[in-house]
Amino acid sequence: MNQIPKMNLLFAFLMLLTLWNCSEDEGSTPDPDPEPEPEVVDFQFGADLSYVNQILDQGGIFQVEGQETNPYKIFADKGNQIVRLRLWHTPTWTQEVYGEDGTQMYNDLADVERAIVASKAAGMQVLLDFHYSDTWADPEKQYVPEAWADITDIAVLEDSVYNYTHKTLTYLNDKGLMPEYVQLGNETNCGMMYSDAKAAFPNCNVCNDSWTNFRAVINKGILAVNDVEANSTVDTQVILHVADPKNVDWWFDNLGLSGYDIIGFSYYPLWHTTIGLSQLEETVAGFKAKYRKDVMILETAYPWTTEGDDSYNNLFGGEEALSGYPYTPTGQSDLLQSITQSMINAGGMGVIYWEPAWISSDMKDLWGTGSAWENNAFFDYDGNANAGFDYMTATYEGQE
């Protein structure tokens, strides 16, 4: 009988040991995969502070615990990161409402420059909102700037939009004030520059199916931003804006452009009721999946009281409060926290509150003196910062 070499015996032993280990493992449950880390969102808090300069000039006082404080500093200290500023083309009426006491226009380039300087000095970024109008632009109206009223050729209008946008941004960039975000048009649900337009003016009303003209104008705005950005140290993102999230799919599907960076929409829960708060997360997640763009709420607001501080009729206050969110400073902040958490869960980029500093003062507009919004502001009627600010520093799941 031949003797088995020692190396062969060792090999056989190792094979038996391996088979024995395998038989022990048979039927055992493998260790589960570790839970994936939750996605962390770099979320941005913002405020539209377009009225602040005018309020300061007209006697408005902002305070923190009774101490008068620069409002830009207040917002920065409270966690605000982006200041949104509207830009009107030639808003002569903002000076004329003061009669002989009127010394300057507001929300023109000079006023915006002043606000950008103050915002950046406080450490905040800037979102510049081109209305392409001399006055308010929103879903109900989009007036043609007087300077462009006699245009009859779409190519001339395209050039006017490009040159105006490019000149404005170049001026700011040369001063080290290039905005981090540029919004082309404001609540452009039906397009731009169609209200009271002359018959020969190029039709940019998309609710009349004039998408071709509107698309061309928006493209020129995007090109102007990109051309200035190419010579800037600031990475500027382009935002397009409609009111009410229910309009986003229809609008962006028909627009058919991809050169922008951010989908923006207004969401006032007391007005925009088709998509309720419980549906916001799913809706925004759908926008991100469909368009592969960042999504931001550019305007929102909620009252902290139904009482007014002046004779100017308030825009909010007659509606029934949303369930669980009473008209108190805490109720206001709680609602904003719910909106914010929904946006974070959906991968949204940020929430901007509209005019939280519009307190009562001697400020005038076409409809009254004071404020139509003081009950939505983040200040009580002594000008002290209230709990409305708290949502900016609250703790959120998934926030960086």
C-alpha positions as CSV (number, residue, x, y, z in Angstrom):
1,M,0.0,0.0,0.0
2,N,1.4,3.4,-1.0
3,Q,1.9,6.0,1.7
4,I,0.1,9.4,1.1
5,P,2.6,12.2,1.1
6,K,2.3,14.6,4.0
7,M,1.5,17.6,1.7
8,N,-1.4,15.7,0.3
9,L,-2.7,15.0,3.8
10,L,-2.5,18.6,4.7
11,F,-4.4,19.6,1.6
12,A,-7.1,17.1,2.3
13,F,-7.5,18.4,5.8
14,L,-7.9,22.0,4.7
15,M,-10.5,21.0,2.1
16,L,-12.5,19.1,4.8
17,L,-12.3,22.1,7.1
18,T,-13.6,24.4,4.4
19,L,-16.5,22.1,3.6
20,W,-17.4,21.9,7.3
21,N,-17.5,25.7,7.6
22,C,-19.6,26.0,4.5
23,S,-22.1,23.5,5.9
24,E,-22.4,25.5,9.1
25,D,-23.1,28.7,7.2
26,E,-25.8,27.0,5.1
27,G,-29.2,28.5,5.8
28,S,-27.8,31.3,8.0
29,T,-29.0,34.8,7.4
30,P,-26.4,37.2,6.1
31,D,-25.7,40.4,7.9
32,P,-28.1,43.1,6.6
33,D,-26.7,45.9,4.5
34,P,-26.0,49.0,6.7
35,E,-28.7,51.7,6.5
36,P,-27.9,54.3,3.9
37,E,-26.9,57.7,5.2
38,P,-29.8,60.2,4.8
39,E,-29.2,62.8,2.0
40,V,-27.9,66.0,3.4
41,V,-29.4,69.2,1.8
42,D,-27.5,72.5,1.7
43,F,-30.7,74.5,2.2
44,Q,-31.0,78.2,1.8
45,F,-33.2,80.7,3.8
46,G,-34.1,83.9,2.1
47,A,-36.1,87.1,2.4
48,D,-37.3,89.7,-0.1
49,L,-36.2,93.0,1.4
50,S,-37.0,95.2,-1.5
51,Y,-38.9,97.7,0.7
52,V,-36.3,98.1,3.4
53,N,-34.4,101.2,2.0
54,Q,-37.7,103.0,1.5
55,I,-39.0,102.1,5.0
56,L,-35.8,103.4,6.6
57,D,-36.0,106.6,4.6
58,Q,-39.6,107.0,5.8
59,G,-39.0,106.7,9.5
60,G,-39.3,102.9,10.0
61,I,-37.4,101.6,13.0
62,F,-36.2,98.0,13.4
63,Q,-35.3,96.7,16.8
64,V,-34.0,93.6,18.6
65,E,-35.2,93.5,22.2
66,G,-35.7,97.3,22.2
67,Q,-32.4,98.2,20.6
68,E,-32.6,99.9,17.2
69,T,-30.6,97.7,14.8
70,N,-29.8,97.7,11.1
71,P,-32.4,95.5,9.4
72,Y,-29.8,93.8,7.2
73,K,-27.8,92.9,10.2
74,I,-30.9,91.6,11.9
75,F,-31.7,89.2,9.1
76,A,-28.2,88.0,8.8
77,D,-27.9,87.4,12.5
78,K,-31.3,85.5,12.4
79,G,-30.0,83.0,9.8
80,N,-31.1,84.6,6.5
81,Q,-28.7,83.8,3.7
82,I,-30.2,85.3,0.5
83,V,-31.7,88.7,0.0
84,R,-34.1,89.0,-2.9
85,L,-34.4,92.4,-4.5
86,R,-36.8,93.4,-7.3
87,L,-35.6,95.7,-10.0
88,W,-38.0,97.9,-12.0
89,H,-36.9,99.5,-15.2
90,T,-37.8,103.2,-14.7
91,P,-40.2,103.4,-11.7
92,T,-40.8,107.2,-11.7
93,W,-44.1,106.7,-9.8
94,T,-42.2,105.6,-6.7
95,Q,-40.8,109.2,-6.4
96,E,-44.0,110.9,-7.6
97,V,-46.2,109.4,-4.9
98,Y,-44.3,111.7,-2.4
99,G,-45.1,114.8,-4.4
100,E,-42.7,117.7,-3.7
101,D,-41.1,115.6,-1.0
102,G,-40.0,112.9,-3.5
103,T,-36.3,113.0,-3.9
104,Q,-35.5,109.6,-5.5
105,M,-37.0,106.5,-7.1
106,Y,-37.1,103.1,-5.3
107,N,-36.5,99.7,-6.7
108,D,-34.5,101.2,-9.6
109,L,-30.9,100.3,-10.2
110,A,-29.5,103.0,-7.7
111,D,-31.8,101.8,-4.9
112,V,-31.0,98.1,-5.7
113,E,-27.3,98.9,-5.6
114,R,-27.7,100.4,-2.2
115,A,-29.5,97.3,-1.0
116,I,-26.9,94.9,-2.5
117,V,-24.1,96.8,-0.8
118,A,-25.9,96.5,2.6
119,S,-26.8,92.8,2.0
120,K,-23.3,91.7,1.1
121,A,-21.7,93.8,3.9
122,A,-23.9,91.8,6.3
123,G,-22.6,88.5,4.7
124,M,-25.7,87.6,2.7
125,Q,-26.0,86.6,-1.0
126,V,-28.3,88.4,-3.4
127,L,-31.0,87.4,-5.8
128,L,-31.8,90.1,-8.3
129,D,-35.4,89.9,-9.6
130,F,-35.8,91.5,-13.1
131,H,-39.4,92.5,-13.5
132,Y,-38.9,93.9,-17.0
133,S,-41.5,96.5,-16.1
134,D,-41.7,100.0,-14.5
135,T,-44.0,98.6,-11.9
136,W,-45.4,95.4,-10.4
137,A,-45.3,92.3,-12.6
138,D,-47.4,89.3,-11.4
139,P,-50.0,86.9,-12.8
140,E,-52.6,89.6,-13.2
141,K,-50.4,92.2,-15.0
142,Q,-47.2,92.5,-16.9
143,Y,-46.8,96.0,-18.1
144,V,-44.3,97.0,-20.9
145,P,-41.6,99.4,-19.7
146,E,-42.3,102.8,-21.1
147,A,-38.9,102.9,-22.7
148,W,-39.8,99.9,-24.9
149,A,-43.5,100.7,-25.6
150,D,-43.0,101.6,-29.3
151,I,-41.1,98.4,-30.2
152,T,-42.8,96.5,-33.0
153,D,-40.1,93.9,-34.0
154,I,-39.5,90.8,-31.8
155,A,-35.8,91.0,-32.7
156,V,-35.6,94.5,-31.3
157,L,-37.3,93.4,-28.1
158,E,-34.9,90.5,-27.8
159,D,-32.0,92.9,-28.1
160,S,-33.5,95.3,-25.6
161,V,-33.9,92.6,-23.0
162,Y,-30.3,91.4,-23.7
163,N,-28.8,94.8,-23.6
164,Y,-30.7,96.0,-20.5
165,T,-29.9,92.8,-18.6
166,H,-26.3,92.8,-19.7
167,K,-25.7,96.5,-18.9
168,T,-27.3,96.1,-15.5
169,L,-25.2,93.1,-14.5
170,T,-22.0,94.5,-16.0
171,Y,-22.5,97.7,-13.9
172,L,-22.9,95.6,-10.7
173,N,-20.1,93.2,-11.6
174,D,-17.7,96.1,-12.1
175,K,-18.5,97.3,-8.6
176,G,-18.0,93.9,-7.1
177,L,-21.8,93.5,-6.6
178,M,-22.6,90.7,-9.0
179,P,-25.7,88.8,-7.6
180,E,-25.4,85.1,-6.9
181,Y,-28.9,84.6,-8.4
182,V,-30.7,86.3,-11.2
183,Q,-34.5,85.9,-11.7
184,L,-35.7,86.6,-15.2
185,G,-39.3,87.9,-14.9
186,N,-41.6,87.8,-11.9
187,E,-44.5,85.4,-11.6
188,T,-44.6,85.0,-15.4
189,N,-47.5,82.7,-15.6
190,C,-48.8,84.3,-18.8
191,G,-45.5,85.6,-19.9
192,M,-44.2,89.2,-19.9
193,M,-44.9,92.7,-21.2
194,Y,-48.4,92.3,-22.5
195,S,-50.6,94.4,-20.2
196,D,-51.7,97.6,-22.1
197,A,-49.2,96.8,-24.8
198,K,-49.7,98.6,-28.1
199,A,-51.2,96.5,-30.9
200,A,-47.9,96.3,-32.8
201,F,-45.9,95.3,-29.8
202,P,-44.5,91.7,-30.0
203,N,-46.9,89.4,-28.3
204,C,-45.3,87.7,-25.3
205,N,-48.5,86.4,-23.7
206,V,-48.2,82.7,-23.4
207,C,-51.8,82.4,-22.2
208,N,-52.5,83.4,-25.8
209,D,-50.1,80.7,-27.0
210,S,-47.3,83.2,-27.8
211,W,-44.6,80.8,-26.5
212,T,-42.2,81.5,-29.5
213,N,-41.8,85.2,-28.7
214,F,-41.6,84.7,-25.0
215,R,-39.1,81.8,-25.3
216,A,-36.9,84.0,-27.5
217,V,-37.0,86.9,-24.9
218,I,-36.1,84.6,-22.0
219,N,-33.3,83.0,-24.0
220,K,-31.8,86.5,-24.5
221,G,-32.0,87.1,-20.8
222,I,-30.2,83.8,-20.0
223,L,-27.5,84.7,-22.6
224,A,-27.0,88.1,-21.0
225,V,-26.5,86.5,-17.6
226,N,-24.1,83.9,-18.9
227,D,-22.1,86.5,-20.9
228,V,-21.5,88.7,-17.8
229,E,-20.9,85.7,-15.6
230,A,-18.1,84.7,-17.9
231,N,-16.2,87.8,-16.8
232,S,-17.1,87.5,-13.1
233,T,-15.7,85.7,-10.1
234,V,-19.3,85.0,-9.0
235,D,-21.1,81.8,-10.1
236,T,-24.6,83.3,-10.9
237,Q,-27.6,81.0,-11.2
238,V,-30.6,81.7,-13.4
239,I,-34.1,81.4,-12.0
240,L,-37.4,81.3,-13.7
241,H,-40.6,82.0,-11.7
242,V,-44.3,81.3,-11.8
243,A,-46.9,81.7,-9.1
244,D,-48.6,78.6,-7.6
245,P,-47.0,75.2,-7.9
246,K,-50.0,73.9,-9.8
247,N,-48.8,75.9,-12.8
248,V,-45.2,74.6,-12.8
249,D,-45.7,71.5,-15.1
250,W,-47.8,73.2,-17.7
251,W,-45.5,76.2,-17.8
252,F,-42.1,74.5,-18.0
253,D,-43.3,71.8,-20.3
254,N,-44.4,74.5,-22.8
255,L,-41.4,76.7,-22.3
256,G,-39.1,73.9,-23.5
257,L,-35.8,75.5,-22.4
258,S,-33.0,74.0,-20.4
259,G,-30.5,76.9,-20.0
260,Y,-31.8,78.0,-16.6
261,D,-30.7,76.6,-13.3
262,I,-33.6,76.8,-10.8
263,I,-37.3,76.4,-10.9
264,G,-38.9,79.0,-8.7
265,F,-42.5,79.3,-7.6
266,S,-44.6,81.4,-5.3
267,Y,-46.5,79.4,-2.6
268,Y,-48.9,81.3,-0.4
269,P,-50.8,78.5,1.4
270,L,-53.8,80.8,2.1
271,W,-54.1,81.6,-1.6
272,H,-52.6,78.6,-3.4
273,T,-54.9,75.9,-2.2
274,T,-54.9,73.4,-5.0
275,I,-51.7,71.9,-3.7
276,G,-52.0,71.7,0.1
277,L,-49.2,71.6,2.6
278,S,-49.5,67.8,2.8
279,Q,-48.9,67.5,-1.0
280,L,-46.0,69.9,-1.2
281,E,-43.2,67.4,-0.7
282,E,-44.4,65.0,-3.3
283,T,-45.1,67.8,-5.8
284,V,-41.6,69.3,-5.4
285,A,-39.9,65.9,-5.6
286,G,-41.8,65.4,-8.9
287,F,-40.5,68.7,-10.3
288,K,-36.9,67.7,-9.4
289,A,-37.3,64.2,-11.0
290,K,-38.9,65.5,-14.1
291,Y,-36.9,68.6,-14.9
292,R,-33.5,67.7,-13.2
293,K,-33.3,71.3,-11.8
294,D,-33.1,72.8,-8.4
295,V,-36.4,74.0,-7.0
296,M,-37.0,77.0,-4.7
297,I,-40.0,78.7,-3.2
298,L,-39.4,82.4,-4.1
299,E,-42.3,83.8,-2.3
300,T,-44.4,82.8,0.7
301,A,-46.0,84.4,3.7
302,Y,-48.4,83.8,6.6
303,P,-49.9,86.2,9.1
304,W,-49.0,86.4,12.8
305,T,-52.0,88.5,13.6
306,T,-55.3,89.7,12.1
307,E,-54.8,93.2,13.6
308,G,-53.3,96.0,11.6
309,D,-50.9,98.8,12.7
310,D,-52.2,101.5,10.3
311,S,-55.0,102.5,8.0
312,Y,-53.6,100.7,5.0
313,N,-55.8,97.7,4.4
314,N,-53.9,94.4,4.8
315,L,-53.8,91.8,2.0
316,F,-54.0,88.9,4.5
317,G,-56.1,88.5,7.6
318,G,-59.7,87.8,6.6
319,E,-59.0,84.1,5.7
320,E,-59.5,81.3,8.2
321,A,-56.2,80.2,9.7
322,L,-54.8,76.8,8.6
323,S,-55.5,74.0,11.0
324,G,-52.7,73.7,13.5
325,Y,-51.2,77.1,12.6
326,P,-52.9,79.9,14.5
327,Y,-52.3,83.6,13.6
328,T,-49.6,84.1,16.2
329,P,-45.8,84.6,15.8
330,T,-45.3,81.0,16.9
331,G,-48.0,79.7,14.5
332,Q,-46.3,81.7,11.7
333,S,-43.0,80.1,12.4
334,D,-44.4,76.7,12.8
335,L,-46.0,76.9,9.4
336,L,-42.7,78.0,7.9
337,Q,-41.0,75.1,9.6
338,S,-43.5,72.7,8.0
339,I,-43.0,74.2,4.6
340,T,-39.2,74.1,5.0
341,Q,-39.2,70.4,6.1
342,S,-41.3,69.5,3.2
343,M,-38.9,71.2,0.8
344,I,-35.9,69.6,2.4
345,N,-37.5,66.2,2.3
346,A,-38.2,66.7,-1.5
347,G,-34.6,67.9,-2.1
348,G,-35.7,71.5,-2.6
349,M,-33.0,74.2,-2.5
350,G,-34.6,76.9,-0.3
351,V,-37.5,79.1,0.8
352,I,-37.7,82.9,0.4
353,Y,-40.2,84.9,2.4
354,W,-41.8,87.9,0.8
355,E,-41.2,91.2,2.4
356,P,-40.9,90.2,6.1
357,A,-39.6,93.7,6.9
358,W,-42.6,95.6,5.5
359,I,-43.5,97.2,8.8
360,S,-45.6,100.3,9.1
361,S,-43.9,103.6,8.4
362,D,-44.5,106.8,6.4
363,M,-43.7,104.8,3.2
364,K,-46.1,105.4,0.3
365,D,-47.2,103.5,-2.7
366,L,-50.0,103.8,-5.2
367,W,-52.6,102.4,-2.8
368,G,-51.8,103.8,0.7
369,T,-49.4,104.9,3.3
370,G,-47.8,102.5,5.7
371,S,-48.0,98.8,5.1
372,A,-50.5,96.3,3.7
373,W,-48.3,93.5,5.1
374,E,-47.2,94.4,8.6
375,N,-49.2,91.5,10.0
376,N,-47.1,89.1,7.9
377,A,-43.8,90.7,8.8
378,F,-41.3,89.3,11.3
379,F,-41.6,92.3,13.6
380,D,-44.2,93.3,16.2
381,Y,-45.8,96.7,16.1
382,D,-43.0,98.3,18.1
383,G,-40.6,97.2,15.4
384,N,-39.0,94.3,17.5
385,A,-38.0,91.1,15.8
386,N,-40.5,88.4,16.8
387,A,-40.7,84.6,16.7
388,G,-41.4,84.5,13.0
389,F,-37.6,84.4,12.5
390,D,-37.2,81.2,14.4
391,Y,-37.8,78.8,11.5
392,M,-34.5,79.9,10.0
393,T,-32.5,78.4,12.9
394,A,-34.8,75.5,13.7
395,T,-33.5,71.9,13.4
396,Y,-34.5,70.0,10.4
397,E,-34.0,66.3,9.3
398,G,-31.7,66.1,6.4
399,Q,-30.4,69.7,6.5
400,E,-26.7,70.4,6.3
